[in-house]
Amino acid sequence: MTALFWILIGLVLFAFILAVQMRMVISVALRRALAAQSGGLPGDTAYRLAVVEAAGPSPASEAALHLARTYPKPLSQLRLARRTCLLAPLVVLLVLVAGRFAFGVI
């Protein structure tokens, strides 16, 4: 039971680290795509805001609409990575609490 517990903790932490990496890589790729399409530097604040807005429920700016039309799959992967980044720490905490109080592992 102890080995299964630590394997589960390791898998959830791996998913969290992978999601953080996905968020960074996809964000950089989308900002570079906007910079290539519009001109400018990929680090501009307008491009960062456009990526955040495009991954949201309803993009309004022209850059965000361009991303939503041109790159729907990377945006859906970005949304999944954001959800995973929010849920993984909660799952780790729940597994630790369950391991401590329900199964007596820790």
N, C-alpha and C positions, 0 to 999 in steps of 0.2 A: 504494500500500500504506500509506503514511503517513496519508493522509486517512481510510482505512477504519479504521485503528488508533485514531485520535483520535475518530472517530465512535462506535466501539464503547465506548471509555472514557467518552465523554459520555453514552451511553445507559445504561450501568450506573450511573453516578453519578446520573443523573436518576431511575432506578428506586429507588435508595437514598434519595434525598431525598423522593420521593413516598411511599415506605413509611414513613418517619419521620413525615411529615405525616399519613398515614392513621392511624397508631397514636395520635397525639395527638388527632385529631378524633373518632375512634371511641370512644376512652377517655372523652373529655369527654361525648360524647352518652350513653354508657351510664351514666356516673355521674350525669348529670342525670336520666335515666330512673329510676334507683334512688332518687334524692332525691325525685322527684315521687311515686313509689309509696310510699315509706316515711316521708317527711318528713325534714327535716334539710338540711344543706348539701351540695352536690355535691363539695366538697373534703374531706369526712370520710374519715378513714383506712379505716374499715370499707368504704366504697364503693369505694375504690381497691383494696383487697384482694379485694373481691368480683369486680371486673372482671378482675383478674389470675387469680383462681381459676377464673372462668367460662371463660376462654379456654384453660385447661389441659385435660388429658385427662379428669379426673373431678372435677367440682364437688361440694362437700360441704355448704357453708353454704346457708342458705335464700335469701339474696340472690343467690348464684351460680346456684343452681338456677332461680330466677325469671328471671335473665338468659338462661340456656341454653334455657328453655322459650319465652320471649317474643321474644327477639332472636337466633335462630340464624344468620341471614345476616351481621349485623354482627360476630358472634363469629368466624365463619369468615373474614371479611375481616381481622379483627384477627390471627388466626393466620397468615394469608398474609403480612401486613405484617411480623410478627415474624420469620418465616422469611426474608423478603427482606432485612430489616435485618441478619440474621446472615450471609447468604450473599453479599450484594453486595460488601462489602469484600474478601472472599476472591477473588471473581471479578475485581475490579479488580487485585488483586495478581497473580493468575495471568495476566491479560492483559498487565500491565506486564512481568512476567518473560518471557512468551512473545514479546512485542514486542522486548525487549532481546536475548535470547539466541537465539531461534529465527529471528526475521525481521530483526533488526538495525535496527529502526526508530528506537529511541532512541539 
